[in-house]
């Protein structure tokens, strides 16, 4: 009873974890790119393989989780899941210890975990898998009925049919997320989101941060971490002749009050001179934005088609938003952080349509011009 329940719970966790990433594989690949970046593992060569590697990881989670649920090839399934959990545990520990990736993307955009929460989750899962492995070890020596002469009468036959149907559905879900838009949108930028209202909520309840200075006593060598308020109040830290000196590059900005959480906080559009035009966009009766997070990779023919179409829509505001001020030819170029663009756009380029700040449509450019 206990081993069956534990196996069921772990299987469902892996299936859910794989599913929320499967619906938005492009978004998960962006997270993989973070791990390959210079700030983390500095493996730039693998960045171009982020999407294929994301597919492999998600396929393993989904199908191994479903095989565990159906109790198929138990020794192989459990052994592979344990190895996968150890790998994830290493990544999440590295992220947490060095504070380099703030969200592992374990459950996509559906559930956010801090790095330490992700690491603890992996340790708990790993412990559960090891317990299930031990509890079922007596079954590993049995001959696989599906591969025996009793194949036609094997109860496993139906399980393999279920696995095939599950595989077909998951492949369709993954294809839709890669070729078009996620079938289920867990992002803050889903259709129907009111950017203006979200901005107001963020402004009313902002997150608060304090700077902690790293101070070193030049006489004793003692090092202290002091928050900005205490630093100002205590003159012994900064008065003339004080032995305490701020260590450059070691100061930290620490969250002291969690405000309203939304990715919309990153929605900040500027013209090439640095002047912000966000309010103009979210207050316009109709605004069409064409996003590109990798301008150099965009097909010029596609860009020409999408620019022609957005110019014909009679919108009050039409902007091209990218990381390069020379990306667009017939619409005004605006600037936005590349990571923030990826939060909005899952294809390159991508079209977002707003009415009075509310998202009413969003599509990959190749679908928009059809």
SULHU-V549612 format. One record per backbone hydrogen bond with DSSP energy under -0.5 kcal/mol. NH is the residue of the N-H (numbers start at 1). CO is the residue of the C=O. E is the energy in kcal/mol with one decimal. If there is no record, write none. Layout:
BEGIN
nh = (NH;NH)
co = (CO;CO)
e = (E;E)
END
This chain:
BEGIN
nh = (5;6;7;8;9;10;11;12;13;14;15;16;17;18;19;20;21;22;23;24;25;28;29;30;31;32;33;34;35;36;37;37;40;41;42;43;46;47;48;49;50;53;54;55;56;57;58;59;60;61;62;63;64;65;66;67;68;69;70;71;72;77;78;79;80;81;82;83;84;85;86;87;88;89;90;91;92;93;94;95;96;97;98;99;100;107;108;110;111;118;119;120;121;122;123;124;125;126;127;128;129;130;131;132;133;134;135;136;137;139;140;142;145;147;148;151;153;154;154;157;159;160;161;162;163;164;165;166;167;168;169;170;171;172;173;174;175;176;177;178;179;180;186;190;192;193;195;195;198;199;200;201;202;203;204;205;206;208;210;212;213;213;215;215;216;217;218;218;221;224;226;226;228;231;232;233;234;235;237;238;239;242;245;247;248;250;252;254;254;256;257;259;260;262;265;266;267;268;270;271;272;274;277;278;281;282;283;284;284;287;288;289;290;291;291;292;297;298;303;304;305;306;307;308;309;310;311;312;312;313;316;317;319;320;321;321;322;322;323;327;332;334;335;336;341;342;343;344;344;345;349;350;351;352;353;354;355;356;357;358;359;360;360;361;363;365;367;368;369;370)
co = (1;2;3;4;5;6;7;8;9;10;11;12;13;14;15;16;17;18;19;21;22;24;25;26;27;28;29;30;31;32;33;34;37;35;37;36;43;44;45;46;47;49;50;51;52;53;54;55;56;57;58;59;60;61;62;63;64;65;66;67;67;73;74;75;76;77;78;79;80;81;82;83;84;85;86;87;88;89;90;91;92;93;94;95;95;111;105;107;107;114;115;116;117;118;119;120;121;122;123;124;125;126;127;128;129;130;131;132;134;136;137;139;143;144;145;148;150;150;151;154;155;156;157;158;159;160;161;162;163;164;165;166;167;168;169;170;171;172;173;174;175;176;184;187;359;190;193;357;194;195;196;197;198;199;200;201;203;257;254;252;211;226;213;224;245;222;216;243;217;215;213;224;211;227;228;229;230;233;234;235;235;239;216;214;246;247;212;210;252;208;208;257;205;260;262;263;264;266;335;275;333;271;269;269;277;278;279;280;281;354;317;352;319;289;350;321;294;295;299;300;301;302;303;304;305;306;307;308;309;310;286;286;288;332;290;319;320;334;292;324;318;320;270;322;337;338;339;340;341;341;291;291;363;289;361;287;358;284;284;355;193;353;358;353;351;349;364;364;365;367)
e = (-2.3;-2.7;-2.1;-2.2;-2.6;-2.4;-2.3;-2.4;-2.1;-2.1;-2.4;-2.9;-2.6;-2.4;-2.6;-2.3;-0.9;-2.2;-2.1;-0.6;-0.8;-1.8;-2.2;-1.6;-1.2;-1.9;-2.1;-1.2;-1.2;-1.4;-0.7;-0.8;-1.6;-1.8;-2.7;-1.5;-1.7;-1.3;-0.6;-1.4;-1.5;-2.4;-2.0;-2.3;-2.1;-2.3;-2.5;-2.7;-2.3;-2.3;-2.8;-2.6;-2.0;-1.8;-2.2;-2.4;-2.2;-1.9;-2.2;-0.7;-2.9;-2.8;-2.8;-2.3;-2.4;-2.2;-2.4;-2.0;-2.5;-2.5;-2.2;-2.0;-2.5;-2.6;-2.1;-2.0;-2.8;-2.3;-2.5;-2.4;-2.5;-3.3;-2.2;-0.8;-1.1;-0.5;-1.8;-1.5;-1.2;-2.5;-2.2;-2.5;-2.4;-2.1;-2.2;-2.5;-2.5;-2.6;-2.5;-2.4;-2.6;-2.2;-2.2;-2.5;-2.5;-2.3;-2.6;-1.7;-0.9;-2.1;-1.1;-1.1;-0.6;-1.1;-1.3;-1.1;-1.0;-0.7;-1.1;-1.4;-0.8;-2.2;-1.7;-2.3;-2.4;-2.0;-2.3;-2.8;-2.3;-2.2;-2.3;-2.4;-2.4;-1.9;-2.3;-2.6;-2.5;-2.4;-1.8;-1.8;-3.2;-2.1;-0.7;-0.9;-2.5;-2.0;-0.9;-2.6;-2.3;-2.5;-1.9;-2.0;-2.2;-2.4;-2.0;-1.6;-0.5;-2.3;-2.5;-3.5;-0.6;-3.3;-0.8;-3.1;-2.6;-3.3;-0.6;-3.0;-2.6;-2.9;-2.5;-0.6;-1.8;-2.3;-1.7;-2.2;-2.3;-0.9;-1.7;-1.1;-3.2;-2.3;-2.0;-3.3;-0.8;-1.6;-2.3;-3.0;-0.6;-2.8;-1.6;-0.6;-3.1;-0.5;-1.6;-2.0;-2.0;-1.6;-2.2;-2.7;-0.5;-2.5;-3.0;-0.7;-1.7;-2.4;-1.5;-0.6;-0.7;-2.5;-2.8;-2.9;-2.5;-0.6;-3.4;-2.0;-1.9;-1.2;-2.5;-2.1;-1.9;-2.6;-2.3;-1.9;-1.9;-2.6;-1.9;-0.6;-1.0;-1.1;-1.4;-1.7;-2.0;-3.2;-3.2;-0.6;-0.5;-2.2;-0.6;-1.4;-0.7;-3.3;-4.1;-1.5;-2.1;-2.0;-1.2;-0.9;-0.8;-3.5;-0.7;-2.1;-3.0;-2.8;-3.0;-3.1;-2.3;-1.8;-0.5;-1.7;-2.8;-2.4;-0.6;-1.3;-2.1;-1.8;-1.1;-2.2;-1.9;-0.9)
END
